[in-house]
Amino acid sequence: MQYAVPRRGVPSAASLRRFAELLPPFAAPFRRAVTLRIVGRREGCRLNAAYRRKNYATNVLSFPYGGGHGDVVLCHPVIVREARAQGKTVAAHYAHLVVHGLLHLRGYDHEKKAQAREMERVEIRLLRRAGYGNPYTVE
């Protein structure tokens, strides 16, 4: 875990680890080398511009290194704003975005409709097991 923002309002490292462990191979003893980095708007915008050519901060970025290893960057201010707008808890939205980012590390994508449906199906199933609702349903 790396924190580039004050930890106030950010789920604990233990919670973030639990979210990551929703994907079975991330549970011990099969842990992957993954860094979760929590950033502010400025760093989120800089990374999104550098790697996706989009000049705004986005909620999650994934940087795969192969074999399920990589970095997942979560932009705290964007996640908080989206959670409020969608009527979700910050923890529920973090759980979704950690799962989403880790699935990207495993090769899942959502550029095409069929890919998006499959990725969403997996996310919904994993989050339901942890007691979270469908992340694509806005309250």
C-alpha positions as CSV (number, residue, x, y, z in Angstrom):
1,M,0.0,0.0,0.0
2,Q,1.2,3.5,-0.8
3,Y,-0.6,6.6,0.4
4,A,0.1,9.9,-1.4
5,V,-2.8,11.6,0.4
6,P,-3.7,11.9,4.1
7,R,-5.4,8.7,5.2
8,R,-8.4,10.4,6.6
9,G,-11.5,8.9,4.9
10,V,-9.4,6.3,3.1
11,P,-10.2,2.6,3.9
12,S,-7.6,1.0,6.1
13,A,-4.8,-1.0,4.7
14,A,-6.5,-4.1,6.1
15,S,-9.7,-3.2,4.3
16,L,-7.9,-2.6,1.0
17,R,-6.2,-6.0,1.4
18,R,-9.5,-7.7,2.0
19,F,-10.9,-6.1,-1.1
20,A,-7.9,-7.4,-3.1
21,E,-8.4,-10.8,-1.6
22,L,-11.9,-11.0,-3.1
23,L,-10.1,-12.3,-6.2
24,P,-9.1,-15.9,-5.0
25,P,-5.5,-16.0,-6.3
26,F,-4.7,-12.9,-4.3
27,A,-5.4,-14.8,-1.1
28,A,-2.5,-16.4,0.6
29,P,-0.4,-18.4,-0.4
30,F,-1.0,-17.3,-4.0
31,R,-0.5,-13.5,-3.5
32,R,0.6,-11.5,-6.6
33,A,3.0,-8.6,-6.5
34,V,0.6,-5.7,-6.5
35,T,0.9,-2.2,-5.3
36,L,-2.2,-0.2,-4.4
37,R,-1.4,3.5,-4.5
38,I,-4.0,6.0,-3.2
39,V,-3.4,9.4,-4.8
40,G,-4.9,12.9,-4.9
41,R,-6.4,14.7,-7.8
42,R,-3.1,16.2,-9.1
43,E,-1.3,12.9,-9.4
44,G,-4.4,11.2,-10.7
45,C,-4.6,13.8,-13.5
46,R,-0.9,13.7,-14.3
47,L,-1.0,9.9,-14.6
48,N,-4.2,9.8,-16.7
49,A,-2.7,12.5,-19.0
50,A,0.6,10.7,-19.3
51,Y,-0.7,7.2,-19.9
52,R,-4.2,7.7,-21.4
53,R,-3.9,11.2,-22.9
54,K,-6.9,12.3,-20.9
55,N,-6.6,15.6,-19.0
56,Y,-8.6,14.7,-15.9
57,A,-8.2,12.6,-12.8
58,T,-10.0,9.2,-13.1
59,N,-11.1,6.9,-10.3
60,V,-8.7,3.9,-11.0
61,L,-5.7,3.2,-13.3
62,S,-4.1,-0.1,-13.7
63,F,-0.5,-0.8,-14.8
64,P,0.0,-4.5,-15.5
65,Y,3.5,-6.1,-15.5
66,G,2.2,-9.5,-16.6
67,G,1.1,-12.6,-14.6
68,G,-1.4,-10.6,-12.6
69,H,1.3,-8.4,-11.2
70,G,1.2,-4.6,-11.4
71,D,0.1,-1.3,-9.8
72,V,-3.4,-0.1,-9.2
73,V,-3.7,3.7,-8.6
74,L,-6.9,4.9,-6.9
75,C,-7.7,8.6,-6.9
76,H,-9.3,9.3,-3.5
77,P,-11.1,12.6,-4.3
78,V,-12.7,11.1,-7.4
79,I,-13.8,8.0,-5.5
80,V,-15.4,10.0,-2.7
81,R,-17.2,12.3,-5.2
82,E,-18.5,9.3,-7.2
83,A,-19.6,7.4,-4.1
84,R,-21.6,10.4,-2.9
85,A,-23.1,10.9,-6.4
86,Q,-24.1,7.2,-6.7
87,G,-25.4,6.9,-3.1
88,K,-22.8,4.3,-2.1
89,T,-20.4,4.2,0.8
90,V,-16.8,5.1,0.1
91,A,-15.8,1.6,1.3
92,A,-18.2,-0.1,-1.2
93,H,-16.9,2.1,-4.1
94,Y,-13.3,1.3,-3.1
95,A,-14.1,-2.4,-3.0
96,H,-15.5,-2.2,-6.5
97,L,-12.6,-0.2,-7.9
98,V,-9.9,-2.4,-6.2
99,V,-11.6,-5.4,-7.8
100,H,-11.9,-3.6,-11.1
101,G,-8.3,-2.5,-11.2
102,L,-7.0,-6.0,-10.2
103,L,-9.2,-7.6,-13.0
104,H,-7.4,-5.2,-15.4
105,L,-4.1,-6.6,-14.2
106,R,-5.4,-10.1,-15.1
107,G,-6.2,-9.0,-18.6
108,Y,-9.9,-8.1,-18.3
109,D,-11.0,-5.1,-20.3
110,H,-14.2,-3.3,-21.1
111,E,-13.5,-1.7,-24.5
112,K,-16.0,-3.9,-26.3
113,K,-19.5,-4.7,-25.1
114,A,-18.9,-8.4,-24.7
115,Q,-15.7,-7.8,-22.7
116,A,-17.5,-5.2,-20.5
117,R,-20.4,-7.6,-19.8
118,E,-18.0,-10.3,-18.8
119,M,-15.9,-8.0,-16.6
120,E,-19.1,-6.6,-14.9
121,R,-20.4,-10.1,-14.3
122,V,-17.2,-11.1,-12.5
123,E,-17.1,-7.9,-10.5
124,I,-20.8,-8.3,-9.4
125,R,-20.2,-11.9,-8.4
126,L,-17.0,-11.2,-6.4
127,L,-18.5,-8.1,-4.6
128,R,-21.8,-10.0,-3.8
129,R,-19.7,-12.6,-2.0
130,A,-18.3,-9.9,0.2
131,G,-21.8,-8.5,1.0
132,Y,-21.7,-5.6,-1.5
133,G,-24.5,-4.8,-3.9
134,N,-24.3,-4.5,-7.7
135,P,-21.8,-1.7,-8.3
136,Y,-23.5,-0.8,-11.5
137,T,-26.8,-0.1,-9.9
138,V,-27.1,3.6,-8.8
139,E,-29.3,4.1,-5.8
